[in-house]
Amino acid sequence: MVSGLKRRGASAVATALLAAGTIVAPTAAEAAPAPSSGTAALAPGSPAVLPTQVILGRNVTFGGGVPVGGWYSLSVYPSGSYSYSGHMHDSGAPSYNFAGVCVVRFSNGTAFVFQTAGRMHGTFESGSRDYNWSRSNTRRAIRDAWRDSGGGWNARCTNKVNVNLGSLVDSTIQAVGYAAKVIAIVA
C-alpha cells in the first residue's frame, strides 16, 4: 500500500511537470478533471498520479553566425518504447559535424543516453546539406527503470556542432545528476 506522503509527493511532481508542459496529461476518458487551482486532489486510498510519458523537443539554432538549424523530438513511454528523431540543415558555405544528446535519468539512478551524430555539407563540399535521424524501439530496461522509479525522472538535451560526441555525452549526463547506471541508445 502506498503511504499518503508518497501519494502527495508523486502528485506534486506530476502537477509540476504538467504545469511546465514537460508531460502530457491523460485524456478526459483516462482521468477525472483536476481542480482549477492547478493542484491534483487524491481521494484517500487512490493511486498516485504519475507521468504517462516523457516528451522533449524543440527547435535548434546556433549562435555565432553558425548557419545550422533544425529540430529534435524524444518521446519515452512507461512500456519501454521510445522515439528519437530530428532534422538539421546547413544553409551556409562551410560544412559542419552535428552531435545531439538527450539524457533521461530516472529517480532509481538509471540514465538513458539517446545520441546521434552526423555531417552536413555546405556549399564548398559535395554531399547533403541535411542530417536526419529517426530511431524507435522498445527496451525492457526503460520499462524497468520507469517502474522502479515510480515514474520520477529528470532530463537534459544538448546539441552542438563541431564537438567531440564523447565529451558532449559526459557533460549532458553530469547535467542531470548522479547516475548509478548509464545505458546508451544510438540513433
C-alpha positions in Angstrom: 0.0 0.0 0.0 1.3 3.5 -0.9 1.5 5.9 2.0 -0.3 9.2 1.9 3.1 11.1 1.9 4.3 9.2 -1.1 1.0 9.8 -3.0 1.2 13.5 -2.2 4.8 13.7 -3.3 4.1 11.9 -6.6 1.0 14.1 -7.1 3.1 17.3 -6.6 5.7 16.1 -9.0 3.1 15.2 -11.6 1.4 18.6 -11.2 4.7 20.5 -11.6 5.6 18.5 -14.7 2.1 19.1 -16.2 2.3 22.9 -15.4 5.7 23.1 -17.1 4.4 21.3 -20.2 7.0 18.6 -19.8 4.5 15.8 -19.8 1.1 15.3 -21.4 -1.9 14.8 -19.2 -4.2 11.8 -19.8 -7.3 12.3 -21.9 -10.6 13.0 -20.2 -11.6 9.4 -20.7 -8.5 8.3 -18.8 -8.7 10.6 -15.7 -11.1 12.9 -13.9 -10.5 16.6 -14.4 -8.1 18.3 -12.0 -9.2 21.1 -9.7 -8.9 24.6 -11.2 -6.3 25.6 -8.6 -3.7 23.5 -10.6 -3.1 21.0 -7.8 -4.2 17.4 -8.0 -6.6 16.2 -5.3 -6.3 12.5 -4.4 -9.0 10.6 -2.6 -7.8 8.5 0.3 -6.6 5.2 -1.0 -6.4 6.3 -4.6 -3.3 5.6 -6.6 -0.7 8.3 -7.2 -0.9 10.3 -10.4 2.2 9.6 -12.4 3.6 10.8 -15.7 2.3 8.9 -18.7 5.2 9.8 -20.9 8.4 11.9 -21.2 8.3 14.3 -24.2 11.2 16.5 -25.0 11.7 18.6 -28.2 12.4 22.0 -29.6 13.8 23.9 -32.5 17.6 24.2 -32.5 19.6 27.2 -33.6 23.2 28.1 -33.0 24.7 31.5 -32.2 27.9 33.0 -33.5 26.9 33.0 -37.1 26.7 29.2 -37.4 24.2 28.6 -40.3 22.8 25.4 -38.9 19.3 24.8 -37.5 16.6 22.3 -37.2 14.7 20.4 -34.5 14.7 17.3 -32.3 12.0 15.2 -30.6 12.3 12.5 -27.9 9.4 10.6 -26.5 9.8 7.8 -23.9 6.9 5.7 -22.5 6.3 3.5 -19.4 6.1 0.5 -21.7 9.8 0.9 -22.6 9.2 2.2 -26.1 10.9 5.4 -27.3 11.2 7.5 -30.4 14.1 9.9 -31.0 14.1 11.9 -34.3 15.3 15.1 -35.7 16.4 17.2 -38.6 19.4 19.6 -39.0 20.2 21.7 -42.1 23.3 23.6 -43.1 22.4 26.7 -45.1 26.0 28.1 -45.3 29.2 27.7 -47.1 31.3 25.6 -44.6 30.4 22.0 -43.6 29.6 21.1 -40.0 29.5 18.0 -37.9 26.5 17.8 -35.7 26.1 16.0 -32.3 22.9 15.6 -30.3 22.4 14.1 -26.9 19.4 13.6 -24.7 19.7 12.0 -21.3 16.7 10.8 -19.3 17.6 9.9 -15.7 15.0 8.1 -13.7 14.9 8.6 -9.9 16.2 5.0 -9.4 19.5 6.2 -10.8 19.3 4.7 -14.3 20.1 7.1 -17.1 19.4 6.5 -20.7 21.6 8.3 -23.3 19.9 9.0 -26.7 22.7 10.2 -29.0 23.2 10.9 -32.7 25.9 12.4 -34.8 26.3 13.3 -38.5 27.7 15.6 -41.1 26.0 18.4 -43.1 27.8 19.6 -46.2 28.0 23.3 -47.1 28.4 25.0 -50.4 32.2 24.2 -50.6 31.7 20.4 -50.2 29.6 17.9 -52.1 27.0 16.0 -50.2 23.7 16.6 -48.4 23.1 19.8 -46.5 20.7 17.8 -44.3 21.2 15.4 -41.4 18.1 13.4 -40.4 17.7 10.7 -37.8 14.8 8.6 -36.6 15.0 5.7 -34.1 12.1 4.0 -32.5 12.3 0.8 -30.5 11.4 -0.8 -27.1 13.8 -1.5 -24.3 12.9 -3.6 -21.3 15.5 -1.6 -19.3 13.4 1.6 -19.8 10.3 -0.1 -18.7 12.0 -1.5 -15.6 13.6 1.9 -14.7 10.3 3.6 -15.1 8.6 1.1 -12.8 11.4 1.1 -10.2 11.4 4.9 -10.0 7.6 5.3 -9.8 7.8 7.5 -12.9 10.2 10.1 -11.4 12.7 11.5 -13.9 15.0 14.3 -14.9 16.2 15.1 -18.5 18.5 17.3 -20.5 19.2 17.6 -24.2 22.3 19.2 -25.7 23.0 19.9 -29.4 26.4 21.2 -30.7 28.3 21.5 -33.9 32.0 20.5 -34.4 32.4 19.0 -31.0 33.5 15.6 -29.7 30.5 13.4 -29.1 32.0 11.7 -26.1 32.6 14.9 -24.2 29.1 16.1 -25.1 27.6 12.9 -23.7 29.7 13.2 -20.5 28.6 16.8 -19.9 25.0 16.1 -20.5 25.0 13.1 -18.1 26.6 15.4 -15.5 23.8 18.0 -16.0 21.1 15.5 -15.0 22.8 14.5 -11.8 24.3 11.3 -10.4 23.6 8.2 -12.4 24.2 4.7 -10.9 23.8 3.1 -14.3 24.1 4.5 -17.8 22.6 2.8 -20.9 23.4 4.2 -24.4 20.9 4.3 -27.2 22.4 5.4 -30.6 20.1 6.9 -33.3 
